[in-house]
Amino acid sequence: MLQEVVAYLVFPGFLMVLSWKLWGRYATPSDPACALPLPQGTTGLPFIGETLSFVLEGAEFSRKRHALYGDVFKTHILGRPTIRVRGADNVRKILRGENDIVGTMWPDNFRMVLGTQNLAMCGSGPVHRQRKKTVMRAFRHDALAIYTDSMQAMIADILRGWCRGPQPLAVYPAAREMMFRLAIAVLVGFHQDDEEVRRVGPLFRTAVKNMFSLPLNVPGSALRKALQCRQQIDDWLKRHIHEKQAQIWSGEVPNDVLSFIISSAKDDGEAVEQQVMLDTAVELLFAGHETTSSAATSLIMHLALQPQVVQKVQEELEKHGLLQPDQPLSLEQVGRLTYVGQVVKEVLRLSPPVGGAFRRALKTFEIGGFQVPEGWAVMYSIRDTHSASQVFSSPEQFDPDRWGATNTTATRYDFLPFGGGPRACAGKEFAKLQLKLLCVELVRACRWELADGKVPETKTVPVLHPTNGLPVNFVSLDDVTTKQEGADGSSASAHALIVNTDQVTISDAYLDMDTNGNLYPTNVQNSPDTVTVVGPDLSCMV
């Protein structure tokens, strides 16, 4: 009897340990023809690898492993043996080695959900070059100038709604809806219907959330849920694309990115297959609202924590005669707002929406003194490269002034929020324009404060986002002006802001300070006249 009990307990344990050892050895095979070792790292559980840790730990997943193993480490995520790297030199080697040592690679889940007939999934060579050329026409300077008016009007209208609605507002979900509406209107040019937006938006969110899972397309799996959502999205897209094609073939070309792409192909004498249009539309909507909603949320958070930055934005707007709300903005005027551009760059440096990008090793090569075997996935880290770069002083601090004219040391590989090389994001100028317009409209129309005054915890999958949704109190500057006039009988400027720096003494009868040293507007007239504040440490966001 005792022997049977021992057998039942020991044998399964032995099999588990054996399978774990075999998994660690054979799940990440090295290239025997290369004398260099594999990077250090772990492969996780059999078959699952470290996928669960990758999804659940967020930025800590790579941060802890880089601390243990250095700039290069191995892992096993999303069903593939993977080498992850950080640092400008390592990133440079990967991006310059496109089509030589590395090629495009997306996890199977991504390919199944996003489709294979769009620019991101397109293979290398002339097909990719021609398709990117066509897509880039939709993001030229003249095209961006056309999009500016409608984007500014939509952003201003949505911000008014934020100020009038219940407070506090959860910014991240609100930003996702805002960017989804912008993507529908400007990127794919579909007629906006509130019921449709409320129905289709959650389909995208569910599909994207469930892409980051094990590649198991079985009933009840996360991937199966994502594919079911994609089918419903396709049904919605087909009807709108059919209407758009009819417009274009009748000679009427709407001012949106998808129409530009279809029209350009038509002018070149090329037929655009339906699946290509579907996958392209999904790509535009996915890339055009998931990443920008993350960046928009980070922008609002960083500005709420740094009133002195808001003041400098106001000063720049006033210098160019653009401080009054509802003033139309042209693309040229936005381009002259140098400091606003620096603010957007600093948001993307400190809080890049996407943590990294995948490639596939076309042949065994060396990086950082280790071998990368042929066929392995290679992930270059954007967030970790930004935080580890030696060219940025105090990299954990939010400082737009680092991007002033005197900063000439940062290379394209130290700062790469949109990726790099031949596969850099085609819509990066469009995304930056959206963020600049949001920054301008926020500063000249609103005041806002974090509801709890704290830097929130974040997750990085599918994009960087606050776990609590970032609750924020918004108030229209029109309301602030009205309250100030009622309080002192004078017409005080609603745009007067206070500076929040490391050691700055400031005065304002309408400010209050929370326990973290952040200043916010208050309705209490007997607020402290003078306070000293210290800018918050944002290292936990990196």
N, C-alpha and C positions, 0 to 999 in steps of 0.2 A: 504493500500500500504506500509506504513512504517513498519507495523508488518511483512509483507512478506519479505521485505528487511532484517530486523533484523533476521528473522528466517533463511534466506539463509546464512547469515554471521555467526550467533552464533552457529547454530546446527552443521555445519561441524567442527568448531573449538572445540566445546564440544566433538565431537566424536574423534577428533585427540588427545585431552588431555586425554580422557578416555582410548583410546587404548594405549597411551604411559604409563599411570599409570599401566594398566593391564599387559602390556609387562614387565615393570620393576619388577612386582611382580611375574609373573608366568613363565617368560622366564628363571629365575634362581632360581628354587625352592630349599629350604634348606631341610635338613633331620630332620623331627620333633622329631626323636628319639635321636638326638644329642643336648645337651644343649649348645654347643658352637655356637657362631654367625658365619654367613658368613663373609668373608673379605669385607672390604669397596671397593667401585668401582661403575661403572656405566654399564648399559647394552645397551646404545645407542638407535638407532632408532628401531621401531618395525620391526621384521623379518630381517632387515639388520644388526642390532646390531652395533658394532663398527668396522666392517670389513673394511670399507672405510678408517677410521682413521688409522687402523693398517697397511694398504697397503701404504697410502699416506704419513703418518708422519714419517715412518722409525723408527730410534732409539728413536726419541722424544716421540713416543707413550708410550713406557714403562718407559722412563726416567721421564716424567712428572707425570705419575701415581705413580711410586715409590716415587717420591718426595712428593706427596699428601698423599699416603696411607701406605707407608712403604714397607717392603720386600715382602709382600703378598697382592695381590689385585684381584678382580674379574672383568671380562669383558665378552663380548659375541662376538666371532669372528669366521669367516668361518663356520657359521651355528651352533655353539655349545656354551653353557655356559662354561666358561674357567676360571681357577684360575692360575695366573702367579706368579712365585716365583723367588727370587734371594737369593744369600748368600750360602756359603759353607755348613752350617748346614742343611738348607732346601733342597739343592740339594742332600746332602748325604742321607737324609731320603727317597727321591724319588727313587734314583738310587739303594739304598740297599733294597728298598721295591719292586723291580721288581718281578712280578708274585705273590706277596703277597697283597700289598695294591694298586699297580698300574700295568697296563699291557700296551702292545703296542697299540698305537692309532695314526692313521693318518687321517686327514680330508678326507671326501669323495672324494673331487676333486683329491687329491693326489693318492688315491687308484685307481680311474678310469683312470687317465692319466699314472701313473707309473706302474700300474698293481699290482696284488695281489700275484703273484707266485715267487717273488724274496725274498732275505734275509730280507730286511727291513720290508716288509709287513707280513712276515711269523709269525704265531702265536707262542706262547711260548711252551716249552716242548721239547720232543725228536726230533721232526721234525726240529725245529729251531736250536737245538744243532748240529744235523747231517749236516744240510745245512751250518751252519757257519763253522763247521770243514772242510767241503769240500772247501769253499771259502778261508779259511785261508791258505790252502796249497798253493794257488796261490800267497800268499804274504809272504811266508817264506823267510829266509835269502838267501837260494840258488836260489830261484826264483827272488828275487830282484837283485841279482848279475847278472843274465842273462839280466834283463831289462835295467840295468845301461848303457851299451854301446850304445844301440839304442837310449835311451832317451837323453844321452849327445850329440850324433851326431845331433839329430833333433833340440835340443834347440840351439846348436851352429850355425847351419845352418840358423835357423829362426832369430836369433839375427843379423847375418850378413845382412839378408834381411832388418831388421828394420833399420840398420845403413845406408844402401844404398838407401832406399826409400825416398819419399818426407817427409819433416819435417815441423812442428811437427807431430808425430805419435800419434793417439789416442790409448793409451795403453790398456784400458779395452777391446774394441772389438778385438784388435790384440791379447791380451792374451787369449781371449776366443777361437779364431781360433787356436792359438798355442796349447792350452790344448786339444781342440777337436781333432786335428791331433794326438797328443800324445795318447789320449784315443783310437782313432781308431786303431792306430798301435800297442800299447802295451797292452791295456786292452781287446779289442775284436779281434785284429789281422787281420783286413780287409786290403785288398790292397788299397793304397791311390790313389785316383783319384781327381784331382783338381776340376773338374766339379761336382763330387759327394759331395765333402766337401762343396762347395759353395751352393749346393742345400739342403743338409741335415742339415747343421749347423743352418740355419735360422728356420728350422722346430723344432729343439730342443728349440731354443730360444723362439719361439712363444708359444710352448707347456708349457714351464716352466713359462713364464710370465703370461699366462692365467690360470694356476693352482690356483694362489692366487686370487680367486674371489668367488662370491656367488655360492653355489652348485646348479645351475640351468642349466640343460642340455636341453635348448630350442634353436630353430633357432636364430642365431645372438648373442647368449650369449658367454661370454669369455670361459666358460667351453666347449661349443660345438666346438669352434675354436681349443682348446687344443686337444680334442679328434680326430678331423679331422687330425691334425698334427700327432698324435700318430699312426693313421691308415697308413699314408704315410711312417712313420718311420718303422713300422712293415713290410710293403711291401719291403722296402730296406733291412731290416735285414734278412728276410727269404731267400733271394737269397744267401747272404754271409754265413749264418749259414748252409745252405745245402752243400755248398762247403767245409766248415770247417769239418762238420761231415764226409764227404767222405774222407777227408785227415786223420782224426783220425782213422776211421775204417780200413783204409788201412795200419795203423801202423805208420803214420807220424804225430807227435804231434808238431804243431808250438809253438813258445815261446811267448805265450800271455796268459793273465789271463783267458779268456773265454775257451780257449783250455784246460788249466789246469783243470778247473772245469768240463768240459765235459769228459775229459780223466779220472779224478779221479772217477767220477760216473761210468764210464765204467769199470774201474778196480775193483770197489766195486760190480759189477754185477747189477748196477741200470740203468734203462732206464730213460733218461731225456726227458720229454715231450716237445713238441715244444713251448707251451706257457711259460713253465718255462725258456727255453732258451731265448725267446723273452724278457720276463720281466727282466731276469738277465742281458741281454745285455743292455737294456734301463737303468737299475739301474747303471751299470758300467759306461755308457757314461754320464749319468746325474751327478752322484756323482763324476766321474772322471774328469769332466771339468768345471762344474759350480762353485764348491767351490774352486778348485785350481786356476781357472782364477781370482777369487776374491782375493785370497791370493797372487798370483803372482803380481797383480796390486798394492796391498798394499806394497809388498816388494819393488817394484821399486820406489814407492812414498817415503817410509820412508828412503831408502838409498839416494835418491836424496836430501832429506832434511837434511841428516846427513853425510857429507863427512868424518868426523872422524871415523865413523863406517866402511865406505868403506876402509879407510886406514888400519884399524885393520884387516879387512878381507884380504887385500893384504899382510899384514905382515905375517898373518898365512899361506897363500898360499906360500909365499916365503920361510918361515921356513920349509915347507914340500916339497919344490922343485916343486910346482905345479902352479907357477905364469904365465908360458908362455901359450898363447892361443893354442888351438887345442891339448894340451896334453891329452892323454886318462886318464880317471879316473876309478878306480875300486871302488866297494862298500866299501872295507876295507879302501881305502884312504879317501873317503868321510866321513866315520865314525870317522876318526882321526881328522877331522876339527871341533874342539870343538867350536870355536867362531862362525863359520858359523851356527852350530846347535843352538847356543844361539840367533843369529840374527833371525832365522826362528821362534824360540819359542816366541820371543818378538813381531814379526809381528802377530803371531796367538793370542797372549794375547791382544794386543792393538786393533787389527782389525780382530777379528774372522769372517770368512765368513758367518757363520750361527748364527742367534741371539738366538736360543733356540731349544728345542725339545719337542714334545708332548707325553703325556701318558694319559691313561684313568683310573679313580678311580674305582678299582674293588669292593671297599667297602668304606663306610664313614670313614674318618680318620682325625686326627688333624695335623695341621702344623702351626707353628708360633702363636698358640693360637686361631686358627680359624678352622672351620670344612670344609672339602672337601667332598661334598656329592657324594655318589656312582653314577657312570655314567657320572660325569662331566669330561671335559678335563682338564688336568694339563699341563702347559707349564713351564719347568724350563729354566731360562734365562742364556745363556752362556755369552753374552756380558755384561749384567748388573752385573753378579756375578764377572766377571773379574774386572770391573771398581770400584765395591763397596768393593772389598776384602781389608781387613786391613793388609794383610801380605806384600803387595807391597808398598814400599815408592814411593811417587810421581807417582801414577799409571797413570797419564795422559801423562807422559813423555816416549819417546822411549829410552830404556836403556837396551841393550843386556847384559850388565855386571851384571844385577840383577840375571841372571841365572848362575853366577859363582859358584864355589864349596862351597863358604861360605853361599849361600842361602839354608837353610834347612827347612824353615818354611812353604813354600807353600805345600798344600796337593793336592791330585788328584781332590778335589772338589773346590779348588780355581782356578785351571787352567784346563779347560776341552774343548778345541776347537773342539775335536772330539767326544764329548759326553762322556758317561761313563756307567759303569755297563755291564750287559750281551749284551747290544745293542750298545756298543761303535763301532765307525766306523772300519770295518774290514780292510780297506785300508789305515789306518792312517800312517803306516810306508812308504808305497808307496808314499803318498802325500808329506810327509816330505822330502823324497828322491828327488822328483821332484823339490821342492822349494830350496833345497840345491844345486842341480845341476844348477838351474837357477841363484842362487846367485853367484856361482863360475864363471859361464860363463859370466855373466854380468860384474863382477869386473875385470876379466882378459882380456876381449875383447872390452869393451865399456866405454865411458863416456856418461853421460846423465844428463839432467836438465829439471825441470818442465818449460814448455813454458811460464807460467805466474808467476812462483815462489810462488804460493799460495797453501795452503791446500784446496782441493776442497770440496764442499758440497757433501754429500753422501745420497744414499738410501739404505735400508736394505732388500728390497724385489725384487727378490727372494733371492739374496745374497747381501752382502755389496758391493757396487760399486759406483764410482764417477759419479755424474750427468753429468759432462762435458766429460766423457770418459778418463780423465787424459791426456791432450796433453803434449808430452815430445819430446824434441830434443835429438836424439841419434847421436853419432859420433863414428866411429871405432877407437880404439887406434892406429891402423896402420896409420890412417890419422893424428891423433894427433902427432905421432912421426915424420911424414914427415914434418908437419908444423913447429915443433920445430927445426928440423934440418935445415930447410930453413931459419929460423929466426936468429939463432945464430951460425950456422955452426958446431954445435956439436951434438952428438947423445944423447940428453936428454932422460931420462926414461919416457915413456908414462904412467907408473904406479905411478909416484910421485904425491901424493895427499896432500891436506892441511886439517888440523884438524879444525872442527867446533864444539866448545864446549861453555860452558857458558861464560868463560872469558879466551880466548886464543888468543894471538897475533901471526899472521902468515904472511909469505911472499911468494909470487909467482908472477912472471912476466906475467903469462898467466891465471890469474884469474880475474873475475869481480864480483861485488857484486850488487844484486838487492835491491829494496826498503825494502824487508823483512829481509835482512841480510843474504841471502843465497849465497854461492860462486859457481861460474861456470867457466869453461874454456872460454877463449876469444881469438880472433885472434888479438886483438889490443896490440901492443908491449909496449905502454906507459901506461899500466894499473897501478893503485896504487900498490906500493910495499908492503905496510903493512896495514892490516885492522883488526878490532876486531869484532867478530860476536857473536851472542847469539842464541842458539838453539831454534827452533820454538816450540810453545805450541800446542800439538796435541790433546787437550782435546775434541775438536769438533768431532774427529773421533771415540770416545769411544762409 
